[in-house]
């Protein structure tokens, strides 16, 4: 008897792996990786957001304006009457000799329609295809940004998917109270639009006598203070830098132990920041976050190193959320909440209870049938079945997969498929025993003949699961994952594992001369 054949060793190792990595999920320990429950099982929050894609187009125009203004100043290209709105950029080039240099720079920006007349009046708009591309990219970028924020926030397995043209569905399992719900909503919807803007030193003292339109005529905008909306600041309309140039943001504490946010700029942003501060010593630079001025310090010297800080009476939680938002990137356009549903844990508890009844009930009935019909072979099949479930849960825990109600249905279905493989194998063995073959030969030929049918069924089901995962969303993906893992696990347990056990016990089975006890059939 060769107990330690490689099939048995692989089967034992996989079984131990399954048990070890499933235990934390079963006992819900604080240590080890566990299977996360989806929204339909543990409750939480379901949100549908709408992305204001027109804002993304306006922000694109604003970004191009900032780049052009910086290029003109850096290369000493004289332009005047520079202004922009939500759809176009307009300015006058004063020196025709600089036209080629300016046109070369404009040619590097894709998707522009450029109109200029003999007086060197430029009008720049976005092409229709570019507008559609910007809108589409805004939604895709918003999905990634929100997902990154939630991941850094520490929520367990959030689901963030695009729905339709401009909507985003967010599912947050495990939201337990109003405070967590509020934090999650603020983190999701916060634009985190950081801008470093020059204060209009010439007219700032007139800010309370100006209206928005008059301010825009001067190339400036009126921005409220973060601490008090009644306090106004007059800032140059075009920002020096935006949140796109931020590469890191962390919570820190100032001398009075109040939370602040330190941010770091990219190399390109640091260079622009250094150039601006060198040319504007004595002037003020406003740090604007989501349309409010948090501070406007006087520039005392050139600021190199590409770093800065935001202070404004944050709580530790607020500072942490803002830092997360800045690290994850600003939303390309603001979002509005179109729908919000809270899913209570009682629904999840009922679902888990019903699923467990189905799983355990079906499992027990199958085990009884296998033992009654196949004898000891049924016990071996049942051991493989138990190992199969442990392996499925262990793999899901190891990869941080989320178990949803369809996923539990997938496990129940996998149990049936694993049993089916064992039934095919046992029936083939019984057929050869009827023909009078020896036990060892019947086992070997039984597995060889059953293999093709089992592989065909498993491979076609696995391909279907892969397609479901590739093109499905949310719960459908969960179903596909559990089916895929279950199929691969059953190949190890139902085929490799049981075969190894039979090879180990074949000598004992032959010596016992009681195939009815072992396979539920008297040898012919």
C-alpha positions, 0 to 999 in steps of 0.5 A: 500500500503506497499511502503517500502517492502524490495525489493524496499528498496534493489532496491533503495539502489543499484540504489543510489549506482550505481549513486553515484559511477558512477558520478566520471567516467562520469564527470571525476572528480579528486575525487573518483574512476573511471573506467579506459579505456583500451589501445584500448579506450584511446591509449597507448603503446603495447610492446612484450618482450623476456626473455633471459632465458639462462641468468637465468640459468647462474644467477642460477649457479652464485647464487649457487657459491656464496652460496657455497663460503660463506658456505665454508668460514663460516665453514672453509672448505678448497677449491681451484681452485674455478671457474664457467662458464655458465653451471658448478661449479668446485673446489677442496676440500683439506680435505677429512674429510670435504667431508661429511659436504660439501655433506650434504650442497650440498644435500640441493640444489635441481636439482644438478648433482654432479661429484667427483673423487678420488682427490676430484675434484668437478664438479657441473651442473644443471639437465636438468629438473632443467634447464627447471624449471629455464627458466620457472620460469624466465619468470613467475618471470619477469611477476610479477616483471614488473607488480609490477614495473608498479603498483608502477610507477602509470600507470593506469591498465597496462596489463602484460601477458605471451605469448608463452614460453618466451615472455611477452606482456605489454600494457600501456594505457594512455601513452601520450608523448615520455617522459612517454614512455621512462620512462616506457620502462626503468623501464620495461627493467631495470635489477636492478641487485644490487651486493655488490662485493669485490675489488681485492685489490692485482691487482686493480692497474693493471686493465688497463693492464688486459684483461677479460680472464686474469682477470677471471683466477684470479677469478676477473672481470673488471667492468666500472664506472657508471660516466665514462666508461673509468674508470675501476674497478677490482672486485672479480667475486663472489658477497658478496650479490645480489639484492635478499637480498634487502627488501626495497629501498627508495629515499633520499638526501645527504648533498649536496641535491643530490638524493641517494638511501637507501636500506635495506637488509634482516636479512640473508643478514645483517648477511652476510654483517656484517661478510664480513665487519668485516673480510675486514676492510681497504679493499674496497666494490664496489656497483654495479648496472646493471654492473656498479660501483656506489661507492667503499667505504673503509670499516672502521669498521664492518657494522651492521644493514643491510643497505647501499646507492647508490649514482651516480649523479641520477636525482630525476626521475632516483633515483625513478625508480631505487628504484622502480626496487630494491623494486620490485626485479631484473629481473631474466634475461634481456629482449629484446624488440621484438615489440613496437606499439603506439596506438593513442587516435584517434582510442580509440575516434572512438571506444568510439564514435561507441560503444556509438552510439550502446549503446545509439541507442540500449538503446533508441530503446529498451526503446521505444519498452518496453513503446509502447508494455507494457505501464507503465510496460515498464516504470518500466522495463526501470527504472530497465534497467537504474539502471542496467547500473549505477550499472555495471559502479559503481562496475567496478569503485569501483574495479578499473576495466578497460573498453575495447572495448569488455567490452563495447560490454559486457555492450550492451549485458547485456542491452539485457539480462536485457530486456529479463528478463523483457520481460519474466516476463511481458509476464508471467503476461499478460498470467495470466491476460488473464486467468482472475486472479487478478492483484496481483495474476497475478504478483505473479504467473508471477514472480514465473513462470518466475524465473526458465527460467531467473535463468537458462539463467543467471546461464549458461551465468555466468558460461561461463563468469567465464570460459572466465575470468579464461582462457582468457587474456586481452580484453576477461577478460574485456568482461567476467567481464562486463557480470558477473557484468551485470548478477548479477546487472540484478538479483537485478534490473529486478527481485527483484527491479521490483517485489518490485515496482509491489507489491508497486503499485498492489493496485493502478493497481487493483483500476485503472482497466486498465490493458491495460495501465499498461501491454499493454493488456486488462484483460480477 
